[in-house]
Amino acid sequence: QLRVASGMPMSFGQDDLKINGHAIEVRINAEKLPNFAPCPGTITQYHAPGGLGVRMDSALYDGYRIPPYYDSLIGKLIVHGRDRPEALARLERALGELIVDGVDTTVPLFHALLAEEAVQTGEYNIHWLEHWLEENLN
């Protein structure tokens, strides 16, 4: 990045890049559905998911107080698989293992989205989520 930013050419070309699986990230927010209002409060129980191809980036712990003054992002759950179906299966398992008690989160939203055929197949566009939210959360 530094080389490119300073005007130097990249040391590799597009043909050198190889696909190595499929990754998905979901951003876990302390928010109350359906209007995504911030949900400050105290975490009463937290358990991060784990396992092959699962990574949870978060600073949460039991007793952590989420203040009302900042962004409601409380964690990023990232999964990787050999292909999209494997990554989606790992995401579903990891979301099932994740425990964040004491505040409302967007975890139920991700469970609902994973049940959608469009998400499973990857057949959606930039407006799909807008329409889905209007139909399913209002």
C-alpha atoms as one frame of an Amber mdcrd trajectory, in Angstrom:
protein
   0.000   0.000   0.000   2.775   2.413   0.827   4.532   1.683  -2.463   1.372
   2.240  -4.491   0.470   5.373  -2.518   3.872   6.829  -3.345   3.350   6.174
  -7.060   5.377   2.980  -7.428   3.960   0.042  -9.404   2.580  -3.014  -7.669
   4.999  -5.921  -7.394   2.401  -8.376  -8.763  -0.317  -8.424 -11.376  -3.964
  -9.437 -11.416  -3.068 -12.825 -12.936  -0.875 -13.578  -9.893  -3.882 -13.466
  -7.540  -5.501 -16.774  -6.614  -8.880 -17.287  -4.969  -8.467 -18.984  -1.604
 -11.917 -19.696  -0.210 -14.748 -17.453   0.876 -14.901 -15.050   3.830 -17.884
 -13.325   5.436 -17.916 -10.642   8.133 -20.892  -9.566  10.209 -20.722  -6.524
  12.431 -22.403  -7.097  15.767 -23.973  -3.908  17.104 -25.654  -3.170  20.426
 -28.848  -1.985  18.773 -32.562  -2.550  19.253 -34.508  -3.703  16.222 -36.447
  -2.707  14.186 -35.172   0.883  14.209 -31.526   0.073  15.058 -31.547   2.399
  18.075 -28.328   2.220  20.124 -28.705  -0.036  23.152 -26.212   0.957  25.846
 -26.028  -1.163  28.963 -24.002  -3.753  30.839 -22.966  -7.102  29.401 -24.178
  -9.736  31.858 -22.755 -12.714  29.960 -20.391 -12.956  26.995 -19.067 -15.986
  25.167 -17.172 -15.675  21.885 -17.529 -18.386  19.257 -14.484 -20.267  18.063
 -13.283 -23.100  15.909 -11.762 -23.601  12.503 -12.339 -20.634  10.226 -13.975
 -18.495  12.933 -12.622 -15.250  14.337 -14.331 -12.855  16.753 -12.830  -9.397
  17.162 -14.281  -7.770  20.266 -13.292  -6.177  23.549 -16.408  -7.416  25.384
 -16.342  -9.217  28.716 -18.835  -9.991  31.479 -19.614  -6.714  33.246 -18.498
  -4.477  30.361 -20.551  -1.274  30.177 -21.490  -0.101  26.702 -21.686   3.698
  26.932 -24.293   5.696  25.001 -21.720   8.140  23.631 -19.979   6.098  20.925
 -20.588   3.864  17.935 -22.725   0.842  18.813 -20.323  -1.653  17.170 -19.361
  -4.258  19.778 -17.707  -6.907  17.656 -16.860  -8.305  14.250 -17.477 -11.966
  13.540 -15.443 -13.200  10.579 -15.673 -16.672   9.081 -13.750 -18.376   6.286
 -14.514 -21.537   4.358 -13.408 -23.328   1.220 -16.528 -21.995  -0.522 -19.635
 -19.905   0.192 -21.763 -22.772   1.582 -19.020 -23.745   4.039 -18.515 -20.124
   5.115 -22.273 -19.677   5.613 -22.457 -22.891   7.658 -19.598 -21.682   9.853
 -21.295 -18.303  10.268 -24.554 -19.949  11.318 -22.733 -22.153  13.841 -20.687
 -19.237  15.189 -23.769 -17.035  15.596 -25.391 -19.896  17.495 -22.393 -20.097
  19.847 -22.153 -16.338  20.400 -23.635 -15.159  23.697 -24.097 -11.446  24.375
 -26.595 -10.988  27.215 -27.625  -7.748  28.892 -28.201  -5.643  25.774 -30.090
  -6.033  22.517 -27.898  -6.848  19.530 -28.164  -7.345  15.795 -27.500 -11.098
  16.145 -31.195 -12.020  15.568 -31.086 -10.022  12.332 -28.184 -12.123  11.064
 -29.997 -15.356  11.984 -33.007 -14.172   9.967 -30.883 -13.113   7.010 -29.123
 -16.482   6.916 -32.508 -18.148   6.443 -33.057 -16.214   3.205 -32.422 -18.007
  -0.090 -30.974 -14.829  -1.628 -28.305 -14.721   1.079 -27.552 -18.431   0.742
 -27.120 -18.192  -3.028 -25.533 -14.738  -3.139 -28.275 -13.563  -5.518 -28.896
 -10.094  -4.127 -28.024  -6.533  -5.010 -27.410  -3.296  -3.161 -31.145  -2.616
  -2.698 -32.124  -6.120  -1.567 -31.507  -5.473   2.148 -33.498  -2.214   2.091
 -36.531  -4.052   0.727 -36.046  -7.014   3.059 -35.881  -4.745   6.112 -39.056
  -2.905   5.038 -40.922  -6.187   4.602 -39.602  -8.027   7.649 -38.855  -5.506
  10.395 -41.665  -2.965  10.067
